[in-house]
Amino acid sequence: MPSSERNWRGRRSWTVLVGCAALVAACKPSDRAPDAAASANVPPEGTCPSGNGGITLPPGFCATVYADSVGHARDIVVAPNGDVFVNTWSGRYYDTQSPPGAFLIGLRDTQHAGRADSIVRFGQSSATGGTGGTGIALHGGYLYAEAGSQIVRYHLPAGQLRPDTVPEAIVTNLPLTGDHPMHPFVIDSSGSIYMDVGSASNSCQIKNRTLQSPGAKPCVELNTRAGIWKFDANKAGQRFSAAQRFVTGLRNAVGIAIEPSTGQIFATQHGRDQLGENWPKLYTLAQSAELPAEELVHLTAGADFGWPECYFDEDQKKLVLAPEYGGDGGHAVGVCEHKIAPVLAFPGHWAPDGLVFYSGNAFPSRYQGGAFIAFHGSWNRSVGPQEGYDVVFVPFSAGQPSGPYEVFANGFAGAVVQPDKAAHRPVGLAVAPDGALYIADDQAGRVWRVTYQGAARGGQPAATP
């Protein structure tokens, strides 16, 4: 799927903020750091508002709406003092007193009430639309963010909600064309940036998304697309090129995270679309709704995960040859025998976006060290109901998945499970120093804060292994 957000394409002409004169506040925030101990408090036992902000959770967990209608909220990060920062690709849902366009947003709960009451928006660009982006990270006293065709950083003094400098370009000249123009990223402890550059097409057909169009040979977009690139977070002025490619063959890896116990890098992979629509002699629409699987992959330097020649068939538990490259409907393997398979697979077309490892200790022990994945939701399961629109949990042990995934949070879409009518679509995930899990929604701009309160809500704590 084209990341399930075809309307991203209108943002290609967006430009980047040129100075802090564009800083905008929706209300009068306090830049004083909140008291760390008070910020760590969860709502008192038994006081979780009914409804969990519209989503469902396992017994013992509580969700509150930390912020609402903040724009198309994509990735999210939490500072050591508990401040929350969000990257948005559009400001459509801002209150009427805020200017249009995309922003970075700083959120603070000054009253320790579980809801942000201090909001700072910064990074607005010119009238062409906004900085626009997905990726966001904190490293070495700076806030890093995707801003259209660049990765920029702002100096962010400890405990401050707004930066004190104009943005500095770290990586420039990023591709913005085609199906997947976003550039999510993660920064490891050494300062290496690992950044996704999604494919420009669905399956590298000569004519994209066209009936029985063969695949291009060679698929030249692999030179600058469909992989993970590596840069230095401490070096300004790096220019994107094929030379910095870290892995290849990933159609669109929106979720990227560092496994904390080993330092290994994992990413989610959006599987390709339209097997049945484009190759009706080989696949039924029912098969196309389930194929291929979405993936969790382990990134190592030089790895090739097979796109566009291969896709992962969860029923057969293997990579098989795509029809554009001589596949026969899922039996032939060919070159896919030598590509890297995922470490875990999920139902087709769920659209995995956010990925985070639970590094806190506030949740029951079975969650500690495991991974949460936000599924943005499908648009092309044409003969059945759309699926995804949830957050799942994957247990990990010794740096690898140790069991099947389970749905952790659901109900985001509401009554109508369709991409254009869903109430919410989860994207960004972050773990706060106090152990709370934050979930960002790019449909209506909501941010949830999830905490664990044991049996106080009338349920039983989740089972521990």
C-alpha positions as a Markdown table, in Angstrom:
| # | Residue | x | y | z |
|---|---|---|---|---|
| 1 | Met | 0.0 | 0.0 | 0.0 |
| 2 | Pro | 1.2 | 3.5 | -0.6 |
| 3 | Ser | 1.6 | 3.8 | 3.2 |
| 4 | Ser | -2.2 | 4.2 | 3.1 |
| 5 | Glu | -1.8 | 7.9 | 2.8 |
| 6 | Arg | -2.0 | 8.9 | -0.9 |
| 7 | Asn | -2.7 | 12.5 | 0.0 |
| 8 | Trp | 0.9 | 12.8 | 1.2 |
| 9 | Arg | 1.9 | 13.6 | -2.4 |
| 10 | Gly | 0.6 | 17.1 | -2.2 |
| 11 | Arg | 3.3 | 18.0 | 0.3 |
| 12 | Arg | 6.2 | 17.7 | -2.2 |
| 13 | Ser | 6.6 | 21.4 | -2.6 |
| 14 | Trp | 6.9 | 22.1 | 1.1 |
| 15 | Thr | 9.9 | 24.0 | 2.3 |
| 16 | Val | 11.7 | 24.3 | 5.6 |
| 17 | Leu | 11.6 | 27.0 | 8.3 |
| 18 | Val | 14.4 | 29.5 | 7.9 |
| 19 | Gly | 14.3 | 31.1 | 11.3 |
| 20 | Cys | 12.8 | 31.0 | 14.8 |
| 21 | Ala | 10.7 | 34.1 | 13.9 |
| 22 | Ala | 8.1 | 31.5 | 12.9 |
| 23 | Leu | 7.8 | 30.2 | 16.4 |
| 24 | Val | 4.1 | 30.1 | 17.3 |
| 25 | Ala | 2.4 | 29.3 | 20.6 |
| 26 | Ala | -1.2 | 28.2 | 20.8 |
| 27 | Cys | -1.3 | 29.2 | 24.4 |
| 28 | Lys | 1.2 | 30.8 | 26.8 |
| 29 | Pro | 3.5 | 27.9 | 27.8 |
| 30 | Ser | 5.8 | 27.7 | 30.7 |
| 31 | Asp | 9.3 | 26.7 | 29.7 |
| 32 | Arg | 10.2 | 25.8 | 33.2 |
| 33 | Ala | 10.8 | 22.1 | 33.5 |
| 34 | Pro | 8.1 | 20.3 | 35.6 |
| 35 | Asp | 9.1 | 18.6 | 38.8 |
| 36 | Ala | 10.4 | 15.2 | 37.8 |
| 37 | Ala | 8.8 | 13.3 | 40.6 |
| 38 | Ala | 5.4 | 14.9 | 40.1 |
| 39 | Ser | 5.6 | 14.2 | 36.3 |
| 40 | Ala | 6.1 | 10.5 | 37.0 |
| 41 | Asn | 2.8 | 10.2 | 38.8 |
| 42 | Val | 0.1 | 8.2 | 37.1 |
| 43 | Pro | -3.6 | 9.0 | 37.8 |
| 44 | Pro | -4.6 | 7.8 | 41.3 |
| 45 | Glu | -5.8 | 4.2 | 41.4 |
| 46 | Gly | -9.5 | 3.9 | 40.4 |
| 47 | Thr | -9.7 | 7.3 | 38.7 |
| 48 | Cys | -9.1 | 6.3 | 35.1 |
| 49 | Pro | -11.8 | 8.0 | 33.0 |
| 50 | Ser | -14.3 | 5.6 | 31.5 |
| 51 | Gly | -13.8 | 4.9 | 27.8 |
| 52 | Asn | -10.0 | 5.1 | 27.8 |
| 53 | Gly | -10.2 | 8.0 | 25.3 |
| 54 | Gly | -12.2 | 5.8 | 22.9 |
| 55 | Ile | -9.8 | 2.8 | 22.7 |
| 56 | Thr | -9.8 | -0.6 | 24.4 |
| 57 | Leu | -6.9 | -2.0 | 26.5 |
| 58 | Pro | -6.1 | -5.1 | 28.5 |
| 59 | Pro | -7.4 | -5.2 | 32.1 |
| 60 | Gly | -5.4 | -3.0 | 34.5 |
| 61 | Phe | -4.4 | -0.4 | 31.8 |
| 62 | Cys | -5.7 | 3.1 | 31.6 |
| 63 | Ala | -5.6 | 5.5 | 28.7 |
| 64 | Thr | -6.1 | 9.2 | 28.9 |
| 65 | Val | -6.3 | 11.8 | 26.2 |
| 66 | Tyr | -3.0 | 13.7 | 26.6 |
| 67 | Ala | -3.7 | 16.1 | 23.7 |
| 68 | Asp | -6.3 | 16.4 | 21.0 |
| 69 | Ser | -6.8 | 18.0 | 17.6 |
| 70 | Val | -3.1 | 18.9 | 17.3 |
| 71 | Gly | -2.8 | 18.3 | 13.6 |
| 72 | His | -1.8 | 15.1 | 11.7 |
| 73 | Ala | 0.4 | 13.8 | 14.4 |
| 74 | Arg | 3.0 | 11.3 | 13.1 |
| 75 | Asp | 6.1 | 10.3 | 15.2 |
| 76 | Ile | 6.5 | 11.2 | 18.8 |
| 77 | Val | 9.3 | 11.4 | 21.4 |
| 78 | Val | 9.4 | 12.1 | 25.2 |
| 79 | Ala | 12.2 | 14.1 | 26.8 |
| 80 | Pro | 13.8 | 13.1 | 30.2 |
| 81 | Asn | 11.7 | 15.6 | 32.0 |
| 82 | Gly | 8.4 | 14.2 | 30.5 |
| 83 | Asp | 7.9 | 16.8 | 27.8 |
| 84 | Val | 6.4 | 15.3 | 24.7 |
| 85 | Phe | 7.3 | 16.4 | 21.1 |
| 86 | Val | 5.4 | 15.5 | 18.0 |
| 87 | Asn | 6.1 | 15.8 | 14.3 |
| 88 | Thr | 3.1 | 16.6 | 12.1 |
| 89 | Trp | 2.7 | 16.6 | 8.3 |
| 90 | Ser | -0.3 | 19.0 | 8.3 |
| 91 | Gly | -2.0 | 21.4 | 10.6 |
| 92 | Arg | -5.5 | 20.9 | 9.4 |
| 93 | Tyr | -7.0 | 20.3 | 12.8 |
| 94 | Tyr | -5.5 | 23.2 | 14.7 |
| 95 | Asp | -7.7 | 25.5 | 16.7 |
| 96 | Thr | -8.9 | 28.5 | 14.7 |
| 97 | Gln | -6.3 | 30.9 | 16.3 |
| 98 | Ser | -3.4 | 28.9 | 14.9 |
| 99 | Pro | -2.0 | 29.5 | 11.4 |
| 100 | Pro | -2.3 | 26.7 | 8.8 |
| 101 | Gly | 0.6 | 24.4 | 8.0 |
| 102 | Ala | 2.6 | 21.6 | 9.6 |
| 103 | Phe | 4.5 | 22.1 | 12.8 |
| 104 | Leu | 6.6 | 20.4 | 15.4 |
| 105 | Ile | 4.7 | 20.5 | 18.7 |
| 106 | Gly | 5.9 | 20.6 | 22.3 |
| 107 | Leu | 3.4 | 19.4 | 24.9 |
| 108 | Arg | 3.7 | 19.7 | 28.7 |
| 109 | Asp | 1.4 | 18.7 | 31.6 |
| 110 | Thr | 2.2 | 21.5 | 34.1 |
| 111 | Gln | -0.6 | 20.4 | 36.4 |
| 112 | His | 0.4 | 16.7 | 36.5 |
| 113 | Ala | -3.2 | 15.8 | 35.5 |
| 114 | Gly | -2.4 | 13.5 | 32.6 |
| 115 | Arg | -3.2 | 16.0 | 30.0 |
| 116 | Ala | -1.0 | 18.6 | 28.2 |
| 117 | Asp | -2.1 | 22.2 | 29.2 |
| 118 | Ser | 1.0 | 23.9 | 27.7 |
| 119 | Ile | 1.4 | 23.7 | 23.9 |
| 120 | Val | 4.1 | 25.2 | 21.8 |
| 121 | Arg | 4.1 | 24.9 | 18.0 |
| 122 | Phe | 7.3 | 25.7 | 16.1 |
| 123 | Gly | 8.9 | 24.9 | 12.7 |
| 124 | Gln | 6.1 | 26.4 | 10.5 |
| 125 | Ser | 7.3 | 27.0 | 7.0 |
| 126 | Ser | 6.2 | 29.3 | 4.3 |
| 127 | Ala | 2.7 | 29.4 | 2.9 |
| 128 | Thr | 3.5 | 26.4 | 0.7 |
| 129 | Gly | 2.3 | 24.1 | 3.4 |
| 130 | Gly | 4.5 | 23.5 | 6.4 |
| 131 | Thr | 7.7 | 21.6 | 7.3 |
| 132 | Gly | 5.8 | 18.4 | 7.1 |
| 133 | Gly | 7.3 | 15.2 | 8.4 |
| 134 | Thr | 7.2 | 11.9 | 10.3 |
| 135 | Gly | 10.5 | 11.2 | 11.9 |
| 136 | Ile | 11.5 | 12.8 | 15.2 |
| 137 | Ala | 14.2 | 12.0 | 17.8 |
| 138 | Leu | 16.2 | 13.5 | 20.7 |
| 139 | His | 20.0 | 13.2 | 20.8 |
| 140 | Gly | 22.8 | 15.1 | 22.4 |
| 141 | Gly | 20.8 | 18.1 | 23.5 |
| 142 | Tyr | 19.1 | 18.5 | 20.1 |
| 143 | Leu | 15.7 | 17.7 | 18.7 |
| 144 | Tyr | 15.9 | 16.1 | 15.3 |
| 145 | Ala | 13.0 | 16.1 | 12.8 |
| 146 | Glu | 12.1 | 15.3 | 9.3 |
| 147 | Ala | 11.2 | 18.5 | 7.5 |
| 148 | Gly | 10.2 | 17.8 | 3.9 |
| 149 | Ser | 13.4 | 17.1 | 2.0 |
| 150 | Gln | 15.7 | 17.5 | 5.0 |
| 151 | Ile | 16.5 | 16.1 | 8.4 |
| 152 | Val | 17.1 | 19.2 | 10.6 |
| 153 | Arg | 17.9 | 19.6 | 14.3 |
| 154 | Tyr | 17.1 | 22.3 | 16.8 |
| 155 | His | 19.2 | 23.0 | 19.9 |
| 156 | Leu | 16.9 | 22.2 | 22.8 |
| 157 | Pro | 18.2 | 23.2 | 26.3 |
| 158 | Ala | 17.5 | 20.6 | 29.0 |
| 159 | Gly | 14.0 | 21.1 | 30.5 |
| 160 | Gln | 12.9 | 23.6 | 27.8 |
| 161 | Leu | 9.8 | 23.1 | 25.7 |
| 162 | Arg | 11.0 | 25.2 | 22.7 |
| 163 | Pro | 14.3 | 25.3 | 20.9 |
| 164 | Asp | 16.6 | 28.3 | 21.3 |
| 165 | Thr | 18.1 | 28.3 | 17.8 |
| 166 | Val | 17.1 | 28.2 | 14.1 |
| 167 | Pro | 17.1 | 24.7 | 12.6 |
| 168 | Glu | 20.4 | 23.3 | 11.2 |
| 169 | Ala | 20.2 | 21.0 | 8.2 |
| 170 | Ile | 21.8 | 17.6 | 8.9 |
| 171 | Val | 20.8 | 15.7 | 5.8 |
| 172 | Thr | 19.5 | 17.4 | 2.6 |
| 173 | Asn | 18.2 | 16.5 | -0.8 |
| 174 | Leu | 15.9 | 13.7 | 0.3 |
| 175 | Pro | 13.6 | 12.2 | -2.3 |
| 176 | Leu | 10.0 | 13.4 | -2.1 |
| 177 | Thr | 8.4 | 11.9 | -5.2 |
| 178 | Gly | 6.2 | 8.8 | -5.6 |
| 179 | Asp | 4.1 | 6.6 | -3.3 |
| 180 | His | 6.2 | 6.9 | -0.1 |
| 181 | Pro | 7.8 | 10.3 | 0.4 |
| 182 | Met | 8.2 | 10.3 | 4.2 |
| 183 | His | 11.6 | 9.7 | 5.9 |
| 184 | Pro | 11.1 | 8.3 | 9.4 |
| 185 | Phe | 14.4 | 7.6 | 11.3 |
| 186 | Val | 16.0 | 6.5 | 14.6 |
| 187 | Ile | 19.2 | 7.6 | 16.2 |
| 188 | Asp | 21.3 | 5.2 | 18.2 |
| 189 | Ser | 23.5 | 6.0 | 21.2 |
| 190 | Ser | 26.6 | 6.5 | 19.0 |
| 191 | Gly | 24.8 | 9.2 | 17.0 |
| 192 | Ser | 24.1 | 7.1 | 13.8 |
| 193 | Ile | 20.9 | 8.0 | 12.0 |
| 194 | Tyr | 19.1 | 5.1 | 10.4 |
| 195 | Met | 16.5 | 6.6 | 8.0 |
| 196 | Asp | 13.9 | 5.0 | 5.8 |
| 197 | Val | 13.5 | 6.1 | 2.2 |
| 198 | Gly | 10.4 | 4.3 | 0.9 |
| 199 | Ser | 9.9 | 3.1 | -2.7 |
| 200 | Ala | 8.5 | 5.4 | -5.3 |
| 201 | Ser | 6.3 | 2.7 | -6.6 |
| 202 | Asn | 4.2 | -0.2 | -5.5 |
| 203 | Ser | 6.3 | -3.0 | -7.1 |
| 204 | Cys | 8.7 | -1.3 | -9.6 |
| 205 | Gln | 6.4 | -2.0 | -12.5 |
| 206 | Ile | 7.3 | -0.3 | -15.8 |
| 207 | Lys | 3.8 | 1.4 | -15.4 |
| 208 | Asn | 3.1 | 1.7 | -11.7 |
| 209 | Arg | 0.0 | 0.0 | -10.4 |
| 210 | Thr | -1.1 | -1.1 | -13.9 |
| 211 | Leu | -2.7 | -4.3 | -15.0 |
| 212 | Gln | 0.0 | -6.9 | -15.9 |
| 213 | Ser | 2.8 | -4.4 | -16.3 |
| 214 | Pro | 6.1 | -6.2 | -15.8 |
| 215 | Gly | 8.7 | -5.2 | -13.4 |
| 216 | Ala | 11.6 | -2.9 | -14.5 |
| 217 | Lys | 14.9 | -4.8 | -15.0 |
| 218 | Pro | 16.9 | -3.5 | -13.3 |
| 219 | Cys | 14.8 | -1.7 | -10.8 |
| 220 | Val | 16.8 | 1.5 | -10.9 |
| 221 | Glu | 14.9 | 3.1 | -8.0 |
| 222 | Leu | 16.7 | 0.8 | -5.6 |
| 223 | Asn | 19.7 | 3.0 | -6.1 |
| 224 | Thr | 18.0 | 5.8 | -4.0 |
| 225 | Arg | 14.8 | 4.3 | -2.7 |
| 226 | Ala | 13.3 | 1.2 | -0.9 |
| 227 | Gly | 15.9 | 0.9 | 1.9 |
| 228 | Ile | 17.5 | 2.3 | 5.0 |
| 229 | Trp | 20.2 | 5.0 | 4.8 |
| 230 | Lys | 22.8 | 5.7 | 7.5 |
| 231 | Phe | 24.1 | 9.2 | 8.4 |
| 232 | Asp | 25.9 | 10.9 | 11.2 |
| 233 | Ala | 23.7 | 12.9 | 13.6 |
| 234 | Asn | 26.6 | 15.1 | 14.6 |
| 235 | Lys | 27.5 | 16.2 | 11.2 |
| 236 | Ala | 25.7 | 19.1 | 9.4 |
| 237 | Gly | 25.3 | 19.4 | 5.7 |
| 238 | Gln | 25.3 | 15.8 | 4.6 |
| 239 | Arg | 23.8 | 15.3 | 1.2 |
| 240 | Phe | 21.6 | 12.2 | 0.4 |
| 241 | Ser | 23.1 | 9.8 | -2.2 |
| 242 | Ala | 23.3 | 6.1 | -2.9 |
| 243 | Ala | 26.6 | 5.9 | -1.1 |
| 244 | Gln | 25.0 | 6.0 | 2.4 |
| 245 | Arg | 22.6 | 3.1 | 1.9 |
| 246 | Phe | 22.6 | 0.6 | 4.8 |
| 247 | Val | 20.1 | -2.0 | 3.6 |
| 248 | Thr | 18.0 | -2.5 | 0.5 |
| 249 | Gly | 14.8 | -4.2 | -0.6 |
| 250 | Leu | 12.5 | -2.7 | 1.9 |
| 251 | Arg | 9.4 | -1.2 | 0.2 |
| 252 | Asn | 8.5 | 1.1 | 3.1 |
| 253 | Ala | 9.9 | 0.8 | 6.6 |
| 254 | Val | 8.0 | 3.4 | 8.6 |
| 255 | Gly | 8.8 | 2.0 | 12.0 |
| 256 | Ile | 12.5 | 1.8 | 13.0 |
| 257 | Ala | 13.7 | 1.2 | 16.6 |
| 258 | Ile | 16.8 | 0.1 | 18.6 |
| 259 | Glu | 16.4 | -3.1 | 20.7 |
| 260 | Pro | 17.8 | -1.8 | 24.0 |
| 261 | Ser | 19.4 | -5.0 | 25.4 |
| 262 | Thr | 21.5 | -5.7 | 22.3 |
| 263 | Gly | 21.5 | -2.5 | 20.3 |
| 264 | Gln | 20.2 | -4.3 | 17.3 |
| 265 | Ile | 18.0 | -2.4 | 14.8 |
| 266 | Phe | 14.5 | -3.5 | 13.8 |
| 267 | Ala | 12.1 | -2.1 | 11.3 |
| 268 | Thr | 8.6 | -2.7 | 10.1 |
| 269 | Gln | 7.9 | -3.3 | 6.4 |
| 270 | His | 4.8 | -2.4 | 4.4 |
| 271 | Gly | 4.0 | -5.3 | 2.0 |
| 272 | Arg | 3.2 | -4.5 | -1.6 |
| 273 | Asp | -0.4 | -4.0 | -2.9 |
| 274 | Gln | -2.7 | -5.2 | -5.7 |
| 275 | Leu | -1.7 | -8.7 | -6.4 |
| 276 | Gly | -5.2 | -9.6 | -7.4 |
| 277 | Glu | -6.1 | -6.3 | -9.1 |
| 278 | Asn | -3.0 | -6.3 | -11.3 |
| 279 | Trp | -2.6 | -10.1 | -11.8 |
| 280 | Pro | -6.1 | -11.5 | -11.9 |
| 281 | Lys | -5.0 | -14.7 | -13.7 |
| 282 | Leu | -2.7 | -15.6 | -10.8 |
| 283 | Tyr | -4.5 | -14.3 | -7.6 |
| 284 | Thr | -8.1 | -13.9 | -6.5 |
| 285 | Leu | -9.2 | -10.8 | -4.8 |
| 286 | Ala | -9.6 | -12.9 | -1.6 |
| 287 | Gln | -5.9 | -13.9 | -1.8 |
| 288 | Ser | -4.9 | -10.3 | -2.6 |
| 289 | Ala | -6.6 | -9.2 | 0.6 |
| 290 | Glu | -4.4 | -11.4 | 2.7 |
| 291 | Leu | -1.1 | -11.3 | 0.7 |
| 292 | Pro | 1.6 | -10.4 | 1.3 |
| 293 | Ala | 2.3 | -10.3 | 5.0 |
| 294 | Glu | 3.4 | -7.2 | 6.8 |
| 295 | Glu | 6.9 | -7.7 | 8.3 |
| 296 | Leu | 9.2 | -7.1 | 11.3 |
| 297 | Val | 12.8 | -7.3 | 10.0 |
| 298 | His | 16.2 | -7.2 | 11.7 |
| 299 | Leu | 18.5 | -4.8 | 10.0 |
| 300 | Thr | 22.2 | -5.6 | 9.4 |
| 301 | Ala | 24.6 | -3.8 | 7.1 |
| 302 | Gly | 24.2 | -4.8 | 3.5 |
| 303 | Ala | 21.0 | -6.9 | 4.0 |
| 304 | Asp | 18.6 | -7.3 | 1.0 |
| 305 | Phe | 15.0 | -8.0 | 2.0 |
| 306 | Gly | 13.9 | -8.7 | -1.5 |
| 307 | Trp | 11.6 | -5.9 | -2.8 |
| 308 | Pro | 10.5 | -5.7 | -5.6 |
| 309 | Glu | 11.3 | -9.2 | -6.7 |
| 310 | Cys | 10.0 | -11.0 | -3.6 |
| 311 | Tyr | 7.2 | -10.8 | -1.1 |
| 312 | Phe | 6.6 | -12.8 | 2.1 |
| 313 | Asp | 3.8 | -15.4 | 2.1 |
| 314 | Glu | 2.8 | -16.0 | 5.8 |
| 315 | Asp | 0.9 | -19.2 | 5.0 |
| 316 | Gln | 4.0 | -20.8 | 3.4 |
| 317 | Lys | 6.4 | -19.1 | 5.8 |
| 318 | Lys | 8.7 | -18.0 | 3.0 |
| 319 | Leu | 9.6 | -15.4 | 0.5 |
| 320 | Val | 8.2 | -16.1 | -3.0 |
| 321 | Leu | 8.7 | -14.5 | -6.4 |
| 322 | Ala | 6.5 | -11.5 | -7.3 |
| 323 | Pro | 4.5 | -11.8 | -10.5 |
| 324 | Glu | 6.2 | -8.8 | -12.0 |
| 325 | Tyr | 9.4 | -10.8 | -12.0 |
| 326 | Gly | 8.2 | -14.2 | -13.2 |
| 327 | Gly | 6.3 | -15.4 | -10.2 |
| 328 | Asp | 3.5 | -17.9 | -10.8 |
| 329 | Gly | 1.1 | -17.0 | -8.1 |
| 330 | Gly | 3.1 | -17.9 | -5.0 |
| 331 | His | 4.9 | -21.1 | -5.8 |
| 332 | Ala | 8.2 | -20.1 | -7.5 |
| 333 | Val | 11.0 | -18.9 | -5.2 |
| 334 | Gly | 13.8 | -18.1 | -7.6 |
| 335 | Val | 16.2 | -15.3 | -6.4 |
| 336 | Cys | 14.1 | -15.0 | -3.2 |
| 337 | Glu | 15.9 | -18.0 | -1.8 |
| 338 | His | 18.9 | -15.6 | -1.2 |
| 339 | Lys | 16.9 | -12.7 | 0.3 |
| 340 | Ile | 16.4 | -12.0 | 4.0 |
| 341 | Ala | 13.1 | -13.1 | 5.5 |
| 342 | Pro | 11.4 | -11.2 | 8.3 |
| 343 | Val | 11.7 | -12.3 | 12.0 |
| 344 | Leu | 7.9 | -12.0 | 12.4 |
| 345 | Ala | 5.0 | -11.6 | 10.0 |
| 346 | Phe | 1.5 | -10.0 | 10.4 |
| 347 | Pro | -1.7 | -10.0 | 8.4 |
| 348 | Gly | -1.6 | -8.3 | 5.0 |
| 349 | His | -2.2 | -4.6 | 4.5 |
| 350 | Trp | -2.4 | -3.6 | 8.2 |
| 351 | Ala | 0.2 | -0.9 | 7.5 |
| 352 | Pro | 2.7 | -1.1 | 10.3 |
| 353 | Asp | 4.0 | 2.4 | 11.2 |
| 354 | Gly | 5.2 | 3.1 | 14.7 |
| 355 | Leu | 7.7 | 0.7 | 16.4 |
| 356 | Val | 9.0 | 1.1 | 20.0 |
| 357 | Phe | 10.6 | -1.2 | 22.5 |
| 358 | Tyr | 9.2 | -0.9 | 26.0 |
| 359 | Ser | 12.2 | 0.3 | 28.1 |
| 360 | Gly | 10.2 | 1.2 | 31.2 |
| 361 | Asn | 9.3 | -0.8 | 34.3 |
| 362 | Ala | 5.8 | 0.5 | 35.1 |
| 363 | Phe | 4.0 | -2.2 | 32.9 |
| 364 | Pro | 3.9 | -5.8 | 34.1 |
| 365 | Ser | 7.1 | -7.8 | 33.6 |
| 366 | Arg | 5.9 | -9.6 | 30.5 |
| 367 | Tyr | 5.8 | -6.3 | 28.6 |
| 368 | Gln | 9.3 | -5.2 | 29.6 |
| 369 | Gly | 11.7 | -5.4 | 26.8 |
| 370 | Gly | 9.0 | -6.2 | 24.2 |
| 371 | Ala | 8.0 | -4.3 | 21.2 |
| 372 | Phe | 4.8 | -2.3 | 20.5 |
| 373 | Ile | 3.8 | -1.7 | 16.8 |
| 374 | Ala | 1.2 | 0.7 | 15.6 |
| 375 | Phe | -0.8 | -0.4 | 12.6 |
| 376 | His | -2.2 | 2.6 | 10.6 |
| 377 | Gly | -4.9 | 0.4 | 9.0 |
| 378 | Ser | -5.6 | -1.0 | 5.5 |
| 379 | Trp | -7.3 | 0.5 | 2.5 |
| 380 | Asn | -7.1 | -2.3 | -0.1 |
| 381 | Arg | -8.5 | -5.5 | 1.4 |
| 382 | Ser | -11.1 | -5.2 | -1.4 |
| 383 | Val | -13.3 | -8.2 | -0.7 |
| 384 | Gly | -13.4 | -8.1 | 3.1 |
| 385 | Pro | -13.4 | -5.6 | 5.9 |
| 386 | Gln | -10.5 | -3.3 | 6.3 |
| 387 | Glu | -8.2 | -4.3 | 9.2 |
| 388 | Gly | -5.4 | -3.0 | 11.4 |
| 389 | Tyr | -6.1 | 0.3 | 13.1 |
| 390 | Asp | -4.6 | -1.0 | 16.3 |
| 391 | Val | -1.4 | -1.4 | 18.4 |
| 392 | Val | 0.0 | -4.8 | 19.0 |
| 393 | Phe | 2.6 | -6.2 | 21.4 |
| 394 | Val | 5.4 | -8.5 | 20.5 |
| 395 | Pro | 7.3 | -10.3 | 23.3 |
| 396 | Phe | 11.1 | -10.3 | 23.0 |
| 397 | Ser | 13.8 | -12.4 | 24.7 |
| 398 | Ala | 17.6 | -12.2 | 24.1 |
| 399 | Gly | 17.0 | -9.6 | 21.4 |
| 400 | Gln | 14.6 | -11.6 | 19.3 |
| 401 | Pro | 10.8 | -12.1 | 19.1 |
| 402 | Ser | 9.9 | -14.8 | 21.6 |
| 403 | Gly | 6.2 | -15.4 | 20.9 |
| 404 | Pro | 3.2 | -14.4 | 18.8 |
| 405 | Tyr | 1.9 | -10.9 | 18.6 |
| 406 | Glu | -1.2 | -9.9 | 20.5 |
| 407 | Val | -3.5 | -6.9 | 20.1 |
| 408 | Phe | -2.8 | -4.5 | 22.9 |
| 409 | Ala | -4.9 | -1.4 | 22.0 |
| 410 | Asn | -7.9 | -1.4 | 19.6 |
| 411 | Gly | -10.9 | 0.7 | 18.7 |
| 412 | Phe | -9.1 | 3.6 | 17.1 |
| 413 | Ala | -11.1 | 3.5 | 14.0 |
| 414 | Gly | -14.5 | 3.7 | 15.7 |
| 415 | Ala | -17.7 | 2.6 | 14.0 |
| 416 | Val | -16.5 | 2.8 | 10.4 |
| 417 | Val | -13.2 | 0.9 | 9.7 |
| 418 | Gln | -12.2 | 2.8 | 6.5 |
| 419 | Pro | -9.2 | 5.0 | 6.1 |
| 420 | Asp | -11.2 | 8.1 | 5.1 |
| 421 | Lys | -13.9 | 7.6 | 7.8 |
| 422 | Ala | -11.9 | 6.2 | 10.7 |
| 423 | Ala | -12.1 | 8.3 | 13.9 |
| 424 | His | -8.4 | 7.8 | 14.6 |
| 425 | Arg | -5.4 | 6.0 | 13.0 |
| 426 | Pro | -2.4 | 5.2 | 15.2 |
| 427 | Val | 1.1 | 6.0 | 14.0 |
| 428 | Gly | 3.7 | 7.2 | 16.5 |
| 429 | Leu | 4.7 | 5.4 | 19.7 |
| 430 | Ala | 7.0 | 6.5 | 22.5 |
| 431 | Val | 7.9 | 5.3 | 26.0 |
| 432 | Ala | 8.3 | 8.0 | 28.7 |
| 433 | Pro | 10.8 | 8.0 | 31.5 |
| 434 | Asp | 8.0 | 7.2 | 34.0 |
| 435 | Gly | 7.0 | 4.1 | 31.9 |
| 436 | Ala | 3.9 | 5.5 | 30.2 |
| 437 | Leu | 3.3 | 4.6 | 26.6 |
| 438 | Tyr | 2.3 | 7.5 | 24.3 |
| 439 | Ile | 0.3 | 6.8 | 21.0 |
| 440 | Ala | -0.1 | 9.5 | 18.3 |
| 441 | Asp | -2.9 | 9.6 | 15.8 |
| 442 | Asp | -2.6 | 11.3 | 12.4 |
| 443 | Gln | -6.3 | 11.2 | 11.5 |
| 444 | Ala | -7.7 | 13.6 | 14.1 |
| 445 | Gly | -4.6 | 14.6 | 16.0 |
| 446 | Arg | -5.1 | 12.8 | 19.3 |
| 447 | Val | -2.3 | 11.7 | 21.6 |
| 448 | Trp | -3.0 | 9.1 | 24.3 |
| 449 | Arg | -1.1 | 8.4 | 27.4 |
| 450 | Val | -1.3 | 4.7 | 28.5 |
| 451 | Thr | -0.4 | 3.7 | 32.1 |
| 452 | Tyr | -0.8 | 0.6 | 34.2 |
| 453 | Gln | -2.9 | 0.6 | 37.4 |
| 454 | Gly | -3.2 | -3.1 | 38.2 |
| 455 | Ala | -6.5 | -4.4 | 39.5 |
| 456 | Ala | -7.7 | -0.9 | 40.5 |
| 457 | Arg | -10.0 | -0.7 | 37.5 |
| 458 | Gly | -11.8 | -3.9 | 38.4 |
| 459 | Gly | -9.7 | -6.1 | 36.1 |
| 460 | Gln | -6.8 | -8.4 | 36.9 |
| 461 | Pro | -3.2 | -7.6 | 36.0 |
| 462 | Ala | -2.0 | -9.1 | 32.8 |
| 463 | Ala | -0.5 | -12.5 | 33.3 |
| 464 | Thr | 3.3 | -12.7 | 33.7 |
| 465 | Pro | 5.3 | -15.5 | 32.3 |
